[in-house]
């Protein structure tokens, strides 16, 4: 965790000292999300023990699905308990459920659990990303807060989704 915090701090100060402009930051983020993360997920799949993978992959899919819907239910309950304005329910449901598991989630899992956790973290990321861009956007659309109309199938174009499929095939 300290390593991740140091990297974030160095990036912050590099931006403040004008070493990084908005254009560079966007491209570095794209490099990490679209190239480095998918490569990491696929490479970790080759290190899994095939006997362990047969149980880890289905469990990862199941746990990610249960977790996402548990978050959705918890956020729905909090909306009612905290009496948020009706017109903001969808926004709070989206904000509480649709988390950014890609950018920090996978590196934190690797830092805490080691390289072996990359496939499970990648599967969690894939499942939550699919739900975020389908059900999450539907929640925003229903509340009238969605400015960017995206097709639910657009998520299938994300490189990390391809990497997860390749990793699953590698573990079979």
C-alpha positions as CSV (number, residue, x, y, z in Angstrom):
1,X,0.0,0.0,0.0
2,X,2.9,2.4,0.8
3,X,4.3,1.7,-2.7
4,X,0.9,2.6,-4.3
5,X,0.7,5.8,-2.2
6,X,4.2,6.8,-3.2
7,X,3.4,6.3,-6.9
8,X,0.3,8.4,-6.5
9,X,2.2,11.1,-4.7
10,X,5.0,11.2,-7.3
11,X,2.3,11.5,-10.0
12,X,0.6,14.3,-8.2
13,X,3.7,16.3,-7.7
14,X,4.9,15.7,-11.3
15,X,1.5,17.2,-12.4
16,X,1.9,20.1,-10.0
17,X,5.4,20.8,-11.3
18,X,4.1,20.7,-14.9
19,X,6.0,17.6,-15.9
20,X,2.7,16.1,-16.9
21,X,0.0,17.9,-18.9
22,X,-3.5,16.7,-19.4
23,X,-2.6,15.1,-22.7
24,X,0.2,13.1,-21.2
25,X,-1.8,12.1,-18.1
26,X,-4.6,10.8,-20.4
27,X,-2.2,8.7,-22.5
28,X,-0.4,7.3,-19.4
29,X,-3.8,6.3,-18.0
30,X,-4.7,4.6,-21.3
31,X,-1.4,2.8,-21.4
32,X,-2.0,1.4,-17.9
33,X,-5.6,0.5,-18.4
34,X,-5.5,-0.7,-22.0
35,X,-2.1,-2.4,-22.2
36,X,-0.4,-3.0,-18.9
37,X,-3.4,-4.3,-16.9
38,X,-4.6,-6.8,-19.6
39,X,-1.0,-8.1,-20.0
40,X,-0.8,-8.5,-16.2
41,X,-4.0,-10.5,-16.1
42,X,-3.0,-12.8,-18.9
43,X,0.5,-13.3,-17.6
44,X,-0.8,-14.2,-14.1
45,X,-3.1,-16.9,-15.7
46,X,0.0,-18.8,-16.9
47,X,1.3,-19.0,-13.3
48,X,-1.8,-20.6,-11.9
49,X,-1.9,-24.2,-10.8
50,X,-4.5,-25.8,-13.2
51,X,-6.1,-27.8,-10.3
52,X,-6.6,-24.6,-8.3
53,X,-7.8,-22.6,-11.3
54,X,-10.8,-24.9,-11.8
55,X,-12.2,-23.8,-8.5
56,X,-10.8,-20.2,-8.4
57,X,-12.3,-19.0,-11.7
58,X,-15.9,-20.0,-11.1
59,X,-15.7,-18.8,-7.5
60,X,-14.3,-15.4,-8.6
61,X,-17.2,-15.0,-11.1
62,X,-19.8,-16.0,-8.4
63,X,-18.3,-13.8,-5.7
64,X,-18.0,-10.8,-8.0
65,X,-21.6,-11.1,-9.0
66,X,-22.9,-11.5,-5.4
67,X,-20.7,-8.6,-4.2
68,X,-22.0,-6.3,-7.0
69,X,-25.7,-7.0,-6.2
70,X,-25.0,-6.8,-2.4
71,X,-23.6,-3.3,-3.0
72,X,-26.7,-2.4,-5.1
73,X,-29.0,-3.6,-2.4
74,X,-27.1,-1.9,0.4
75,X,-27.1,1.4,-1.6
76,X,-30.8,1.0,-2.2
77,X,-31.4,0.5,1.5
78,X,-29.2,3.5,2.4
79,X,-31.2,5.7,0.0
80,X,-34.4,4.9,1.9
81,X,-32.9,5.0,5.4
82,X,-31.1,8.3,4.8
83,X,-34.1,9.7,2.9
84,X,-32.2,11.0,-0.1
85,X,-34.3,13.0,-2.5
86,X,-36.2,10.8,-4.9
87,X,-34.6,12.4,-8.0
88,X,-31.1,11.6,-6.7
89,X,-31.7,7.9,-5.9
90,X,-30.3,6.7,-9.2
91,X,-27.2,8.9,-8.8
92,X,-26.5,7.5,-5.3
93,X,-27.2,3.9,-6.4
94,X,-24.7,4.4,-9.3
95,X,-22.0,6.1,-7.1
96,X,-22.2,3.5,-4.4
97,X,-22.3,0.5,-6.7
98,X,-20.2,1.3,-9.7
99,X,-16.8,1.5,-8.3
100,X,-13.5,1.9,-10.2
101,X,-12.0,-1.6,-9.7
102,X,-9.6,-1.3,-12.6
103,X,-7.3,1.6,-11.9
104,X,-6.5,1.0,-8.2
105,X,-8.3,-2.3,-7.4
106,X,-6.0,-4.6,-9.3
107,X,-2.7,-3.0,-8.1
108,X,-3.9,-3.0,-4.5
109,X,-4.9,-6.7,-4.8
110,X,-1.4,-7.5,-6.2
111,X,0.3,-5.5,-3.4
112,X,-1.7,-7.2,-0.7
113,X,-2.2,-10.7,-2.1
114,X,0.6,-11.1,-4.5
115,X,0.9,-11.9,-8.2
116,X,-1.3,-15.0,-7.9
117,X,-4.4,-12.7,-7.3
118,X,-4.3,-11.0,-10.7
119,X,-6.6,-13.5,-12.4
120,X,-9.2,-13.3,-9.6
121,X,-8.9,-9.5,-9.5
122,X,-9.2,-9.4,-13.3
123,X,-12.3,-11.5,-13.2
124,X,-13.8,-9.3,-10.5
125,X,-13.0,-6.3,-12.6
126,X,-14.6,-7.8,-15.7
127,X,-17.8,-8.7,-13.9
128,X,-18.1,-5.3,-12.2
129,X,-17.3,-3.4,-15.3
130,X,-19.9,-5.3,-17.3
131,X,-22.5,-4.6,-14.6
132,X,-21.4,-1.0,-14.3
133,X,-21.8,-0.3,-18.0
134,X,-25.1,-2.1,-18.4
135,X,-27.1,-2.0,-15.2
136,X,-25.3,1.0,-13.8
137,X,-26.0,3.1,-16.9
138,X,-29.6,1.9,-16.9
139,X,-29.9,3.2,-13.4
140,X,-28.5,6.6,-14.4
141,X,-30.7,6.7,-17.5
142,X,-33.8,6.0,-15.4
143,X,-32.9,8.9,-13.1
144,X,-32.3,11.2,-16.0
145,X,-28.6,11.8,-15.2
146,X,-27.0,10.0,-18.1
147,X,-25.5,12.4,-20.6
148,X,-23.4,9.9,-22.5
149,X,-25.5,7.2,-24.1
150,X,-23.4,4.0,-24.4
151,X,-24.4,0.7,-25.7
152,X,-24.1,-2.1,-23.2
153,X,-22.1,-4.0,-25.8
154,X,-19.5,-1.2,-25.8
155,X,-18.0,-2.8,-22.7
156,X,-17.0,-5.8,-24.7
157,X,-14.5,-3.6,-26.6
158,X,-12.4,-3.0,-23.4
159,X,-9.0,-4.7,-23.6
160,X,-9.2,-5.9,-20.0
161,X,-12.4,-7.9,-20.9
162,X,-10.4,-9.7,-23.7
163,X,-7.6,-10.3,-21.3
164,X,-9.9,-11.9,-18.8
165,X,-11.4,-14.2,-21.4
166,X,-7.9,-15.2,-22.5
167,X,-6.9,-15.7,-18.9
168,X,-9.9,-17.9,-18.3
169,X,-9.0,-20.0,-21.4
170,X,-5.4,-20.3,-20.2
171,X,-6.6,-21.7,-16.9
172,X,-8.8,-24.4,-18.4
